[in-house]
Amino acid sequence: MTESNFSPSTAGSDLGLELLMQMEVAILRRAAPRSYEPEGLVPGFYLQFFPKEADGAACRTPWNHSPMLEFFLGEAEEFFESNPKPGSALSSGLWIENQESGEELPLSATARVLENSRILLVQAVREEYAQRVRLMRRSRDIRSTRADLMERRKITQFLLRTTKRKNPFDPVTKLYNREVFVDLVQAHIARLSIYAPHLALIMMSLDHTFDGPVEENAKEDAEALLRQIGHLLRRSLRKSDAAVHYGGGVFFVVAPGTTLQQSIMAAERLITLFKGFDFGLGHHLNLYLGCTSYQPGEEAKEFIVRARQALMDAVQAGPNKVGQRAPEIKHGKTG
C-alpha cells in the first residue's frame, strides 16, 4: 500500500483514508493526462482485480484491464481538460466485471476536481448492486404474480361461463372442485399457445382413509384435515397453478408452463413439504404422486388417464414415491 499525499501527518486525514478503504474506494491522483498514481490505503478488491506493477506497487493503469473503465477514462480526460471548478465531478454509473473466481464485481468510477488536484475514484459498489438486484427481482416477481393472477382470473371466468356454476371451488379445501376439473384442464389446453408452451398434470393421493365411520366427530376430523391440506397447497403452489380436490384424499395440480421434469421436481417438493407439516395425526402424512406432461393435439381425457397411470406406478413403488409417464410421440402416417 502506498502512503497518502493528502496531509498524512494528520489523524483526521488518516481516518478519512481508512474510511474510504473500508468503503472500498480506490483513489488515483492525476499527475498528467492519462497518468495516475494510487493514493492512500488501497482497498482489497483493487489489489485483487487489477494486477500489481512490476515494482510491487498498486496498478497505475487499471483501465488496461477493464474496457468499461477505459471508456470512462476518455470521458474523464475530456472533463478534466475542460477546466471544471473545484467540487465538480463526473460519474460513470455502475458496471459489472467478472472475476477469475466467477463472481461478479460491481464497480463505479468518478472523476472529481479538488482544490489542488484531480482524482479518479474507483469503487466496488456491492451493496448498491445487491439492492438493485433485489429491486429488479421484486419487480419481476410482482409482474409475474400479476400475470399469474390475471391468468387465474381468466380461467375462473371461463369456468363460470362454461359450467354455469356460481362457485367452482370446493367449500372445505377452497380448491377447484371435481365438477369443473375436466373443464379446467381443457381451459388450460385451450390457452397453451397464449400462456405457456408446456403443461403438466400432477395427481396426488394421500395414504389416509377418508371413508371411515359417518359419526359427526369423524366427519369433522376429516374436514379439518382436508382444510389444512387445501391451505398448504394454496400457500406452496405458484399462483398460476390450479389445485383440484377431486374427492376423498385425491388431488390434482394443473401446472401451466411446466415440463415433465419440472413437475417431478414439484412433486418431490410436495413430499418434503407434507413430511415436515404437523397435521395433528401423530404421524407423517404419506403421499403417492403421478406426473405427466401434455402432448399437443391429444384430448384432455388422455392427459388425465396418463396422470392416473403414473400415480399407479407410484403406488406400486411405495409411499412418498413419484411416478411419471411421458406422452407417446405420435408419428403421422407416411404416404
Short mmCIF file of the C-alpha atoms (twelve columns), coordinates in Angstrom:
data_MODEL
# 
_entry.id   MODEL 
# 
loop_
_atom_site.group_PDB 
_atom_site.id 
_atom_site.type_symbol 
_atom_site.label_atom_id 
_atom_site.label_alt_id 
_atom_site.label_comp_id 
_atom_site.label_asym_id 
_atom_site.label_seq_id 
_atom_site.Cartn_x 
_atom_site.Cartn_y 
_atom_site.Cartn_z 
_atom_site.pdbx_PDB_model_num 
ATOM 1   C CA . MET A 1   0.000   0.000   0.000   1 
ATOM 2   C CA . THR A 2   1.230   3.490   -0.777  1 
ATOM 3   C CA . GLU A 3   1.198   6.406   1.622   1 
ATOM 4   C CA . SER A 4   -1.204  9.314   1.095   1 
ATOM 5   C CA . ASN A 5   -0.031  12.734  -0.145  1 
ATOM 6   C CA . PHE A 6   -3.089  14.353  1.457   1 
ATOM 7   C CA . SER A 7   -1.584  15.582  4.774   1 
ATOM 8   C CA . PRO A 8   -0.661  12.123  6.077   1 
ATOM 9   C CA . SER A 9   0.549   13.615  9.320   1 
ATOM 10  C CA . THR A 10  -2.952  14.490  10.475  1 
ATOM 11  C CA . ALA A 11  -5.042  11.945  12.309  1 
ATOM 12  C CA . GLY A 12  -8.174  13.237  10.549  1 
ATOM 13  C CA . SER A 13  -6.680  12.571  7.137   1 
ATOM 14  C CA . ASP A 14  -5.585  9.066   8.124   1 
ATOM 15  C CA . LEU A 15  -9.067  8.352   9.427   1 
ATOM 16  C CA . GLY A 16  -10.641 9.617   6.209   1 
ATOM 17  C CA . LEU A 17  -8.398  7.458   4.064   1 
ATOM 18  C CA . GLU A 18  -9.099  4.428   6.209   1 
ATOM 19  C CA . LEU A 19  -12.831 5.058   5.886   1 
ATOM 20  C CA . LEU A 20  -12.502 5.273   2.115   1 
ATOM 21  C CA . MET A 21  -10.666 1.967   2.099   1 
ATOM 22  C CA . GLN A 22  -13.379 0.416   4.272   1 
ATOM 23  C CA . MET A 23  -15.924 1.760   1.785   1 
ATOM 24  C CA . GLU A 24  -13.911 0.030   -0.964  1 
ATOM 25  C CA . VAL A 25  -12.873 3.239   -2.710  1 
ATOM 26  C CA . ALA A 26  -9.537  3.382   -4.572  1 
ATOM 27  C CA . ILE A 27  -8.037  6.843   -5.147  1 
ATOM 28  C CA . LEU A 28  -5.864  7.626   -8.197  1 
ATOM 29  C CA . ARG A 29  -4.313  11.122  -8.365  1 
ATOM 30  C CA . ARG A 30  -3.915  12.582  -11.833 1 
ATOM 31  C CA . ALA A 31  -0.265  13.566  -12.450 1 
ATOM 32  C CA . ALA A 32  -0.654  14.248  -16.175 1 
ATOM 33  C CA . PRO A 33  -3.079  13.287  -18.983 1 
ATOM 34  C CA . ARG A 34  -3.689  9.525   -18.721 1 
ATOM 35  C CA . SER A 35  -1.084  9.310   -15.963 1 
ATOM 36  C CA . TYR A 36  -2.323  8.440   -12.464 1 
ATOM 37  C CA . GLU A 37  -0.803  7.332   -9.172  1 
ATOM 38  C CA . PRO A 38  -2.663  5.328   -6.499  1 
ATOM 39  C CA . GLU A 39  -3.053  7.297   -3.288  1 
ATOM 40  C CA . GLY A 40  -3.763  6.364   0.315   1 
ATOM 41  C CA . LEU A 41  -4.821  2.920   1.506   1 
ATOM 42  C CA . VAL A 42  -5.657  0.727   -1.468  1 
ATOM 43  C CA . PRO A 43  -8.754  -1.470  -0.857  1 
ATOM 44  C CA . GLY A 44  -8.601  -5.228  -1.238  1 
ATOM 45  C CA . PHE A 45  -10.847 -5.515  -4.316  1 
ATOM 46  C CA . TYR A 46  -8.475  -3.221  -6.273  1 
ATOM 47  C CA . LEU A 47  -5.405  -5.247  -5.369  1 
ATOM 48  C CA . GLN A 48  -7.174  -8.497  -6.238  1 
ATOM 49  C CA . PHE A 49  -8.750  -7.444  -9.531  1 
ATOM 50  C CA . PHE A 50  -6.082  -5.158  -11.007 1 
ATOM 51  C CA . PRO A 51  -2.587  -6.738  -11.303 1 
ATOM 52  C CA . LYS A 52  0.230   -5.048  -9.411  1 
ATOM 53  C CA . GLU A 53  3.039   -3.240  -11.205 1 
ATOM 54  C CA . ALA A 54  6.432   -4.859  -11.698 1 
ATOM 55  C CA . ASP A 55  7.763   -2.877  -8.737  1 
ATOM 56  C CA . GLY A 56  5.029   -4.299  -6.475  1 
ATOM 57  C CA . ALA A 57  3.014   -1.072  -6.360  1 
ATOM 58  C CA . ALA A 58  -0.726  -0.996  -6.888  1 
ATOM 59  C CA . CYS A 59  -1.851  -0.881  -10.515 1 
ATOM 60  C CA . ARG A 60  -1.380  2.573   -12.109 1 
ATOM 61  C CA . THR A 61  -3.328  1.739   -15.268 1 
ATOM 62  C CA . PRO A 62  -6.460  -0.174  -14.215 1 
ATOM 63  C CA . TRP A 63  -8.200  0.773   -17.468 1 
ATOM 64  C CA . ASN A 64  -5.896  -1.636  -19.285 1 
ATOM 65  C CA . HIS A 65  -7.781  -4.430  -17.526 1 
ATOM 66  C CA . SER A 66  -11.297 -3.036  -17.826 1 
ATOM 67  C CA . PRO A 67  -12.854 -1.903  -21.132 1 
ATOM 68  C CA . MET A 68  -15.574 -0.013  -19.259 1 
ATOM 69  C CA . LEU A 69  -13.013 1.890   -17.215 1 
ATOM 70  C CA . GLU A 70  -11.050 2.605   -20.402 1 
ATOM 71  C CA . PHE A 71  -14.199 4.081   -21.931 1 
ATOM 72  C CA . PHE A 72  -14.860 6.201   -18.846 1 
ATOM 73  C CA . LEU A 73  -11.238 7.391   -18.733 1 
ATOM 74  C CA . GLY A 74  -11.728 9.014   -22.137 1 
ATOM 75  C CA . GLU A 75  -14.717 10.943  -20.771 1 
ATOM 76  C CA . ALA A 76  -12.829 11.793  -17.575 1 
ATOM 77  C CA . GLU A 77  -9.884  13.205  -19.527 1 
ATOM 78  C CA . GLU A 78  -12.196 15.437  -21.566 1 
ATOM 79  C CA . PHE A 79  -13.855 16.507  -18.318 1 
ATOM 80  C CA . PHE A 80  -10.516 17.415  -16.672 1 
ATOM 81  C CA . GLU A 81  -9.330  19.287  -19.780 1 
ATOM 82  C CA . SER A 82  -12.464 21.460  -19.760 1 
ATOM 83  C CA . ASN A 83  -11.168 23.338  -16.658 1 
ATOM 84  C CA . PRO A 84  -14.058 22.453  -14.321 1 
ATOM 85  C CA . LYS A 85  -14.415 24.244  -10.998 1 
ATOM 86  C CA . PRO A 86  -13.306 22.617  -7.731  1 
ATOM 87  C CA . GLY A 87  -16.073 20.390  -6.426  1 
ATOM 88  C CA . SER A 88  -17.161 19.367  -9.931  1 
ATOM 89  C CA . ALA A 89  -17.491 15.653  -10.629 1 
ATOM 90  C CA . LEU A 90  -18.341 13.215  -13.400 1 
ATOM 91  C CA . SER A 91  -19.701 9.741   -12.594 1 
ATOM 92  C CA . SER A 92  -19.705 6.602   -14.700 1 
ATOM 93  C CA . GLY A 93  -22.652 4.738   -13.336 1 
ATOM 94  C CA . LEU A 94  -22.451 1.074   -12.332 1 
ATOM 95  C CA . TRP A 95  -20.944 -1.739  -14.410 1 
ATOM 96  C CA . ILE A 96  -20.057 -5.366  -13.763 1 
ATOM 97  C CA . GLU A 97  -16.660 -7.053  -14.020 1 
ATOM 98  C CA . ASN A 98  -16.296 -10.832 -13.917 1 
ATOM 99  C CA . GLN A 99  -13.583 -12.047 -11.569 1 
ATOM 100 C CA . GLU A 100 -11.469 -15.161 -12.123 1 
ATOM 101 C CA . SER A 101 -13.408 -16.844 -9.316  1 
ATOM 102 C CA . GLY A 102 -16.571 -16.458 -11.392 1 
ATOM 103 C CA . GLU A 103 -18.051 -13.903 -9.003  1 
ATOM 104 C CA . GLU A 104 -19.371 -10.588 -10.261 1 
ATOM 105 C CA . LEU A 105 -17.645 -7.387  -9.125  1 
ATOM 106 C CA . PRO A 106 -19.878 -4.302  -9.417  1 
ATOM 107 C CA . LEU A 107 -17.821 -1.128  -9.949  1 
ATOM 108 C CA . SER A 108 -18.348 2.565   -10.478 1 
ATOM 109 C CA . ALA A 109 -15.906 5.392   -11.205 1 
ATOM 110 C CA . THR A 110 -15.926 9.122   -10.507 1 
ATOM 111 C CA . ALA A 111 -13.701 11.878  -11.845 1 
ATOM 112 C CA . ARG A 112 -13.539 14.619  -9.195  1 
ATOM 113 C CA . VAL A 113 -11.884 18.052  -9.079  1 
ATOM 114 C CA . LEU A 114 -10.385 19.155  -5.744  1 
ATOM 115 C CA . GLU A 115 -8.834  22.490  -4.840  1 
ATOM 116 C CA . ASN A 116 -5.286  21.463  -5.726  1 
ATOM 117 C CA . SER A 117 -5.631  18.160  -7.525  1 
ATOM 118 C CA . ARG A 118 -7.752  15.988  -9.744  1 
ATOM 119 C CA . ILE A 119 -8.532  12.446  -8.807  1 
ATOM 120 C CA . LEU A 120 -10.149 9.342   -10.194 1 
ATOM 121 C CA . LEU A 121 -12.155 7.235   -7.719  1 
ATOM 122 C CA . VAL A 122 -12.844 3.570   -8.438  1 
ATOM 123 C CA . GLN A 123 -15.320 1.964   -6.053  1 
ATOM 124 C CA . ALA A 124 -16.739 -1.509  -5.505  1 
ATOM 125 C CA . VAL A 125 -20.467 -0.887  -5.018  1 
ATOM 126 C CA . ARG A 126 -21.562 -4.300  -3.773  1 
ATOM 127 C CA . GLU A 127 -24.424 -3.093  -1.582  1 
ATOM 128 C CA . GLU A 128 -25.842 -0.797  -4.259  1 
ATOM 129 C CA . TYR A 129 -25.648 -3.622  -6.770  1 
ATOM 130 C CA . ALA A 130 -27.256 -6.053  -4.353  1 
ATOM 131 C CA . GLN A 131 -30.041 -3.532  -3.740  1 
ATOM 132 C CA . ARG A 132 -30.591 -3.128  -7.465  1 
ATOM 133 C CA . VAL A 133 -30.745 -6.894  -7.903  1 
ATOM 134 C CA . ARG A 134 -33.266 -7.153  -5.060  1 
ATOM 135 C CA . LEU A 135 -35.401 -4.408  -6.597  1 
ATOM 136 C CA . MET A 136 -35.226 -5.992  -10.045 1 
ATOM 137 C CA . ARG A 137 -36.182 -9.397  -8.659  1 
ATOM 138 C CA . ARG A 138 -39.003 -7.880  -6.657  1 
ATOM 139 C CA . SER A 139 -40.253 -6.010  -9.720  1 
ATOM 140 C CA . ARG A 140 -40.016 -9.195  -11.795 1 
ATOM 141 C CA . ASP A 141 -41.836 -11.190 -9.109  1 
ATOM 142 C CA . ILE A 142 -44.571 -8.550  -8.909  1 
ATOM 143 C CA . ARG A 143 -45.011 -8.610  -12.690 1 
ATOM 144 C CA . SER A 144 -45.026 -12.414 -12.663 1 
ATOM 145 C CA . THR A 145 -47.545 -12.524 -9.811  1 
ATOM 146 C CA . ARG A 146 -49.811 -10.054 -11.592 1 
ATOM 147 C CA . ALA A 147 -49.633 -12.101 -14.789 1 
ATOM 148 C CA . ASP A 148 -50.380 -15.298 -12.863 1 
ATOM 149 C CA . LEU A 149 -53.330 -13.701 -11.096 1 
ATOM 150 C CA . MET A 150 -54.690 -12.348 -14.379 1 
ATOM 151 C CA . GLU A 151 -54.397 -15.789 -15.950 1 
ATOM 152 C CA . ARG A 152 -56.070 -17.443 -12.956 1 
ATOM 153 C CA . ARG A 153 -58.892 -14.903 -13.131 1 
ATOM 154 C CA . LYS A 154 -59.396 -15.615 -16.840 1 
ATOM 155 C CA . ILE A 155 -59.519 -19.362 -16.206 1 
ATOM 156 C CA . THR A 156 -62.053 -18.909 -13.388 1 
ATOM 157 C CA . GLN A 157 -64.209 -16.629 -15.549 1 
ATOM 158 C CA . PHE A 158 -64.067 -19.228 -18.313 1 
ATOM 159 C CA . LEU A 159 -65.248 -21.930 -15.904 1 
ATOM 160 C CA . LEU A 160 -68.069 -19.761 -14.657 1 
ATOM 161 C CA . ARG A 161 -69.253 -19.185 -18.231 1 
ATOM 162 C CA . THR A 162 -68.932 -22.794 -19.396 1 
ATOM 163 C CA . THR A 163 -70.235 -24.597 -16.321 1 
ATOM 164 C CA . LYS A 164 -72.861 -22.005 -15.319 1 
ATOM 165 C CA . ARG A 165 -71.926 -22.639 -11.696 1 
ATOM 166 C CA . LYS A 166 -71.930 -19.954 -9.033  1 
ATOM 167 C CA . ASN A 167 -68.812 -21.312 -7.402  1 
ATOM 168 C CA . PRO A 168 -66.280 -23.718 -8.991  1 
ATOM 169 C CA . PHE A 169 -64.461 -24.129 -5.673  1 
ATOM 170 C CA . ASP A 170 -64.698 -26.819 -3.016  1 
ATOM 171 C CA . PRO A 171 -66.110 -25.245 0.201   1 
ATOM 172 C CA . VAL A 172 -63.786 -27.201 2.518   1 
ATOM 173 C CA . THR A 173 -60.380 -27.041 0.789   1 
ATOM 174 C CA . LYS A 174 -61.059 -23.797 -1.141  1 
ATOM 175 C CA . LEU A 175 -59.533 -25.543 -4.175  1 
ATOM 176 C CA . TYR A 176 -61.235 -26.159 -7.513  1 
ATOM 177 C CA . ASN A 177 -63.828 -28.930 -7.217  1 
ATOM 178 C CA . ARG A 178 -64.336 -32.190 -9.066  1 
ATOM 179 C CA . GLU A 179 -67.213 -30.940 -11.202 1 
ATOM 180 C CA . VAL A 180 -65.038 -28.372 -13.030 1 
ATOM 181 C CA . PHE A 181 -61.855 -30.472 -13.205 1 
ATOM 182 C CA . VAL A 182 -62.147 -31.587 -16.836 1 
ATOM 183 C CA . ASP A 183 -63.254 -28.103 -17.912 1 
ATOM 184 C CA . LEU A 184 -60.273 -26.683 -16.046 1 
ATOM 185 C CA . VAL A 185 -57.848 -28.958 -17.886 1 
ATOM 186 C CA . GLN A 186 -59.496 -28.144 -21.217 1 
ATOM 187 C CA . ALA A 187 -59.271 -24.430 -20.451 1 
ATOM 188 C CA . HIS A 188 -55.534 -24.663 -19.846 1 
ATOM 189 C CA . ILE A 189 -55.078 -26.723 -23.017 1 
ATOM 190 C CA . ALA A 190 -57.019 -24.117 -24.990 1 
ATOM 191 C CA . ARG A 191 -54.771 -21.342 -23.668 1 
ATOM 192 C CA . LEU A 192 -51.491 -23.174 -24.214 1 
ATOM 193 C CA . SER A 193 -50.396 -21.177 -27.246 1 
ATOM 194 C CA . ILE A 194 -51.232 -17.927 -25.465 1 
ATOM 195 C CA . TYR A 195 -49.934 -18.517 -21.949 1 
ATOM 196 C CA . ALA A 196 -47.193 -21.132 -21.975 1 
ATOM 197 C CA . PRO A 197 -45.562 -23.704 -24.248 1 
ATOM 198 C CA . HIS A 198 -45.819 -26.523 -21.691 1 
ATOM 199 C CA . LEU A 199 -48.471 -28.016 -19.448 1 
ATOM 200 C CA . ALA A 200 -48.087 -30.684 -16.754 1 
ATOM 201 C CA . LEU A 201 -50.531 -32.579 -14.573 1 
ATOM 202 C CA . ILE A 202 -49.783 -33.989 -11.126 1 
ATOM 203 C CA . MET A 203 -52.170 -36.453 -9.496  1 
ATOM 204 C CA . MET A 204 -51.785 -36.862 -5.749  1 
ATOM 205 C CA . SER A 205 -53.280 -39.471 -3.447  1 
ATOM 206 C CA . LEU A 206 -52.955 -39.392 0.327   1 
ATOM 207 C CA . ASP A 207 -52.039 -42.502 2.272   1 
ATOM 208 C CA . HIS A 208 -55.003 -41.844 4.561   1 
ATOM 209 C CA . THR A 209 -58.507 -43.300 4.737   1 
ATOM 210 C CA . PHE A 210 -61.363 -40.800 4.485   1 
ATOM 211 C CA . ASP A 211 -64.097 -43.414 4.038   1 
ATOM 212 C CA . GLY A 212 -64.439 -44.266 7.713   1 
ATOM 213 C CA . PRO A 213 -67.411 -44.168 10.106  1 
ATOM 214 C CA . VAL A 214 -70.006 -41.498 9.455   1 
ATOM 215 C CA . GLU A 215 -70.030 -40.233 13.016  1 
ATOM 216 C CA . GLU A 216 -70.061 -36.452 13.341  1 
ATOM 217 C CA . ASN A 217 -66.644 -36.367 15.034  1 
ATOM 218 C CA . ALA A 218 -65.044 -38.424 12.257  1 
ATOM 219 C CA . LYS A 219 -66.540 -36.121 9.632   1 
ATOM 220 C CA . GLU A 220 -65.260 -33.028 11.443  1 
ATOM 221 C CA . ASP A 221 -61.776 -34.540 11.742  1 
ATOM 222 C CA . ALA A 222 -61.730 -35.382 8.029   1 
ATOM 223 C CA . GLU A 223 -62.837 -31.879 7.081   1 
ATOM 224 C CA . ALA A 224 -60.240 -30.336 9.396   1 
ATOM 225 C CA . LEU A 225 -57.504 -32.392 7.706   1 
ATOM 226 C CA . LEU A 226 -58.732 -31.503 4.211   1 
ATOM 227 C CA . ARG A 227 -58.898 -27.850 5.196   1 
ATOM 228 C CA . GLN A 228 -55.242 -27.956 6.272   1 
ATOM 229 C CA . ILE A 229 -54.235 -29.690 3.054   1 
ATOM 230 C CA . GLY A 230 -56.067 -27.107 0.969   1 
ATOM 231 C CA . HIS A 231 -54.349 -24.301 2.850   1 
ATOM 232 C CA . LEU A 232 -50.947 -25.957 2.441   1 
ATOM 233 C CA . LEU A 233 -51.403 -26.399 -1.309  1 
ATOM 234 C CA . ARG A 234 -52.660 -22.855 -1.846  1 
ATOM 235 C CA . ARG A 235 -49.716 -21.497 0.108   1 
ATOM 236 C CA . SER A 236 -46.997 -23.604 -1.522  1 
ATOM 237 C CA . LEU A 237 -48.025 -23.750 -5.181  1 
ATOM 238 C CA . ARG A 238 -47.474 -20.998 -7.725  1 
ATOM 239 C CA . LYS A 239 -50.248 -18.523 -8.390  1 
ATOM 240 C CA . SER A 240 -50.557 -19.898 -11.932 1 
ATOM 241 C CA . ASP A 241 -51.038 -23.486 -10.720 1 
ATOM 242 C CA . ALA A 242 -54.568 -24.807 -10.291 1 
ATOM 243 C CA . ALA A 243 -55.092 -27.300 -7.459  1 
ATOM 244 C CA . VAL A 244 -58.199 -29.500 -7.532  1 
ATOM 245 C CA . HIS A 245 -59.788 -31.559 -4.757  1 
ATOM 246 C CA . TYR A 246 -61.175 -34.471 -6.734  1 
ATOM 247 C CA . GLY A 247 -62.631 -36.217 -3.726  1 
ATOM 248 C CA . GLY A 248 -61.525 -38.016 -0.543  1 
ATOM 249 C CA . GLY A 249 -57.733 -37.981 -0.475  1 
ATOM 250 C CA . VAL A 250 -57.266 -37.411 -4.213  1 
ATOM 251 C CA . PHE A 251 -55.987 -34.120 -5.603  1 
ATOM 252 C CA . PHE A 252 -54.751 -32.801 -8.939  1 
ATOM 253 C CA . VAL A 253 -52.398 -29.931 -9.768  1 
ATOM 254 C CA . VAL A 254 -52.659 -28.420 -13.246 1 
ATOM 255 C CA . ALA A 255 -49.315 -26.714 -13.853 1 
ATOM 256 C CA . PRO A 256 -49.001 -24.414 -16.898 1 
ATOM 257 C CA . GLY A 257 -45.552 -23.577 -18.242 1 
ATOM 258 C CA . THR A 258 -44.188 -26.773 -16.679 1 
ATOM 259 C CA . THR A 259 -42.301 -29.654 -18.285 1 
ATOM 260 C CA . LEU A 260 -42.486 -33.265 -17.112 1 
ATOM 261 C CA . GLN A 261 -39.134 -32.992 -15.339 1 
ATOM 262 C CA . GLN A 262 -40.188 -29.772 -13.608 1 
ATOM 263 C CA . SER A 263 -43.425 -31.396 -12.467 1 
ATOM 264 C CA . ILE A 264 -41.447 -34.283 -10.942 1 
ATOM 265 C CA . MET A 265 -39.350 -31.762 -9.014  1 
ATOM 266 C CA . ALA A 266 -42.543 -30.017 -7.862  1 
ATOM 267 C CA . ALA A 267 -43.982 -33.368 -6.715  1 
ATOM 268 C CA . GLU A 268 -40.834 -34.139 -4.750  1 
ATOM 269 C CA . ARG A 269 -41.095 -30.738 -3.060  1 
ATOM 270 C CA . LEU A 270 -44.673 -31.575 -2.065  1 
ATOM 271 C CA . ILE A 271 -43.474 -34.810 -0.454  1 
ATOM 272 C CA . THR A 272 -40.884 -32.869 1.557   1 
ATOM 273 C CA . LEU A 273 -43.460 -30.231 2.457   1 
ATOM 274 C CA . PHE A 274 -46.010 -32.771 3.709   1 
ATOM 275 C CA . LYS A 275 -43.350 -34.670 5.667   1 
ATOM 276 C CA . GLY A 276 -42.457 -31.528 7.574   1 
ATOM 277 C CA . PHE A 277 -46.034 -30.403 8.299   1 
ATOM 278 C CA . ASP A 278 -47.830 -31.350 11.502  1 
ATOM 279 C CA . PHE A 279 -51.406 -32.271 10.619  1 
ATOM 280 C CA . GLY A 280 -52.160 -33.347 14.174  1 
ATOM 281 C CA . LEU A 281 -52.354 -37.025 13.231  1 
ATOM 282 C CA . GLY A 282 -49.452 -38.164 15.377  1 
ATOM 283 C CA . HIS A 283 -47.583 -39.324 12.267  1 
ATOM 284 C CA . HIS A 284 -46.435 -38.047 8.880   1 
ATOM 285 C CA . LEU A 285 -48.943 -37.949 6.051   1 
ATOM 286 C CA . ASN A 286 -47.545 -40.042 3.208   1 
ATOM 287 C CA . LEU A 287 -48.270 -39.332 -0.439  1 
ATOM 288 C CA . TYR A 288 -48.304 -41.021 -3.825  1 
ATOM 289 C CA . LEU A 289 -47.823 -38.740 -6.819  1 
ATOM 290 C CA . GLY A 290 -48.060 -39.277 -10.561 1 
ATOM 291 C CA . CYS A 291 -46.739 -36.782 -13.110 1 
ATOM 292 C CA . THR A 292 -47.206 -36.381 -16.839 1 
ATOM 293 C CA . SER A 293 -46.963 -33.664 -19.476 1 
ATOM 294 C CA . TYR A 294 -49.353 -32.680 -22.218 1 
ATOM 295 C CA . GLN A 295 -48.870 -33.856 -25.795 1 
ATOM 296 C CA . PRO A 296 -50.191 -31.219 -28.244 1 
ATOM 297 C CA . GLY A 297 -53.238 -32.483 -30.070 1 
ATOM 298 C CA . GLU A 298 -54.378 -35.052 -27.508 1 
ATOM 299 C CA . GLU A 299 -57.705 -34.950 -25.700 1 
ATOM 300 C CA . ALA A 300 -57.944 -33.867 -22.076 1 
ATOM 301 C CA . LYS A 301 -59.145 -37.371 -21.178 1 
ATOM 302 C CA . GLU A 302 -55.908 -38.952 -22.483 1 
ATOM 303 C CA . PHE A 303 -53.897 -36.444 -20.480 1 
ATOM 304 C CA . ILE A 304 -55.793 -37.228 -17.275 1 
ATOM 305 C CA . VAL A 305 -55.695 -41.012 -17.771 1 
ATOM 306 C CA . ARG A 306 -51.909 -40.874 -18.182 1 
ATOM 307 C CA . ALA A 307 -51.585 -38.975 -14.895 1 
ATOM 308 C CA . ARG A 308 -53.607 -41.733 -13.202 1 
ATOM 309 C CA . GLN A 309 -51.327 -44.373 -14.713 1 
ATOM 310 C CA . ALA A 310 -48.319 -42.502 -13.356 1 
ATOM 311 C CA . LEU A 311 -49.986 -42.443 -9.932  1 
ATOM 312 C CA . MET A 312 -50.492 -46.216 -10.082 1 
ATOM 313 C CA . ASP A 313 -46.766 -46.569 -10.775 1 
ATOM 314 C CA . ALA A 314 -46.082 -44.578 -7.593  1 
ATOM 315 C CA . VAL A 315 -48.473 -46.753 -5.573  1 
ATOM 316 C CA . GLN A 316 -46.621 -49.846 -6.780  1 
ATOM 317 C CA . ALA A 317 -43.303 -48.265 -5.739  1 
ATOM 318 C CA . GLY A 318 -44.485 -47.367 -2.216  1 
ATOM 319 C CA . PRO A 319 -45.301 -44.310 -0.056  1 
ATOM 320 C CA . ASN A 320 -43.748 -40.956 -0.912  1 
ATOM 321 C CA . LYS A 321 -42.802 -42.008 -4.422  1 
ATOM 322 C CA . VAL A 322 -43.318 -40.145 -7.684  1 
ATOM 323 C CA . GLY A 323 -44.460 -41.978 -10.794 1 
ATOM 324 C CA . GLN A 324 -44.001 -40.482 -14.237 1 
ATOM 325 C CA . ARG A 325 -45.485 -41.133 -17.637 1 
ATOM 326 C CA . ALA A 326 -44.220 -39.265 -20.674 1 
ATOM 327 C CA . PRO A 327 -46.680 -38.866 -23.560 1 
ATOM 328 C CA . GLU A 328 -46.186 -41.152 -26.517 1 
ATOM 329 C CA . ILE A 329 -44.829 -39.441 -29.605 1 
ATOM 330 C CA . LYS A 330 -47.458 -39.723 -32.287 1 
ATOM 331 C CA . HIS A 331 -45.998 -40.132 -35.770 1 
ATOM 332 C CA . GLY A 332 -48.008 -39.061 -38.764 1 
ATOM 333 C CA . LYS A 333 -48.866 -41.503 -41.497 1 
ATOM 334 C CA . THR A 334 -46.499 -41.714 -44.410 1 
ATOM 335 C CA . GLY A 335 -47.738 -41.999 -47.949 1 
# 
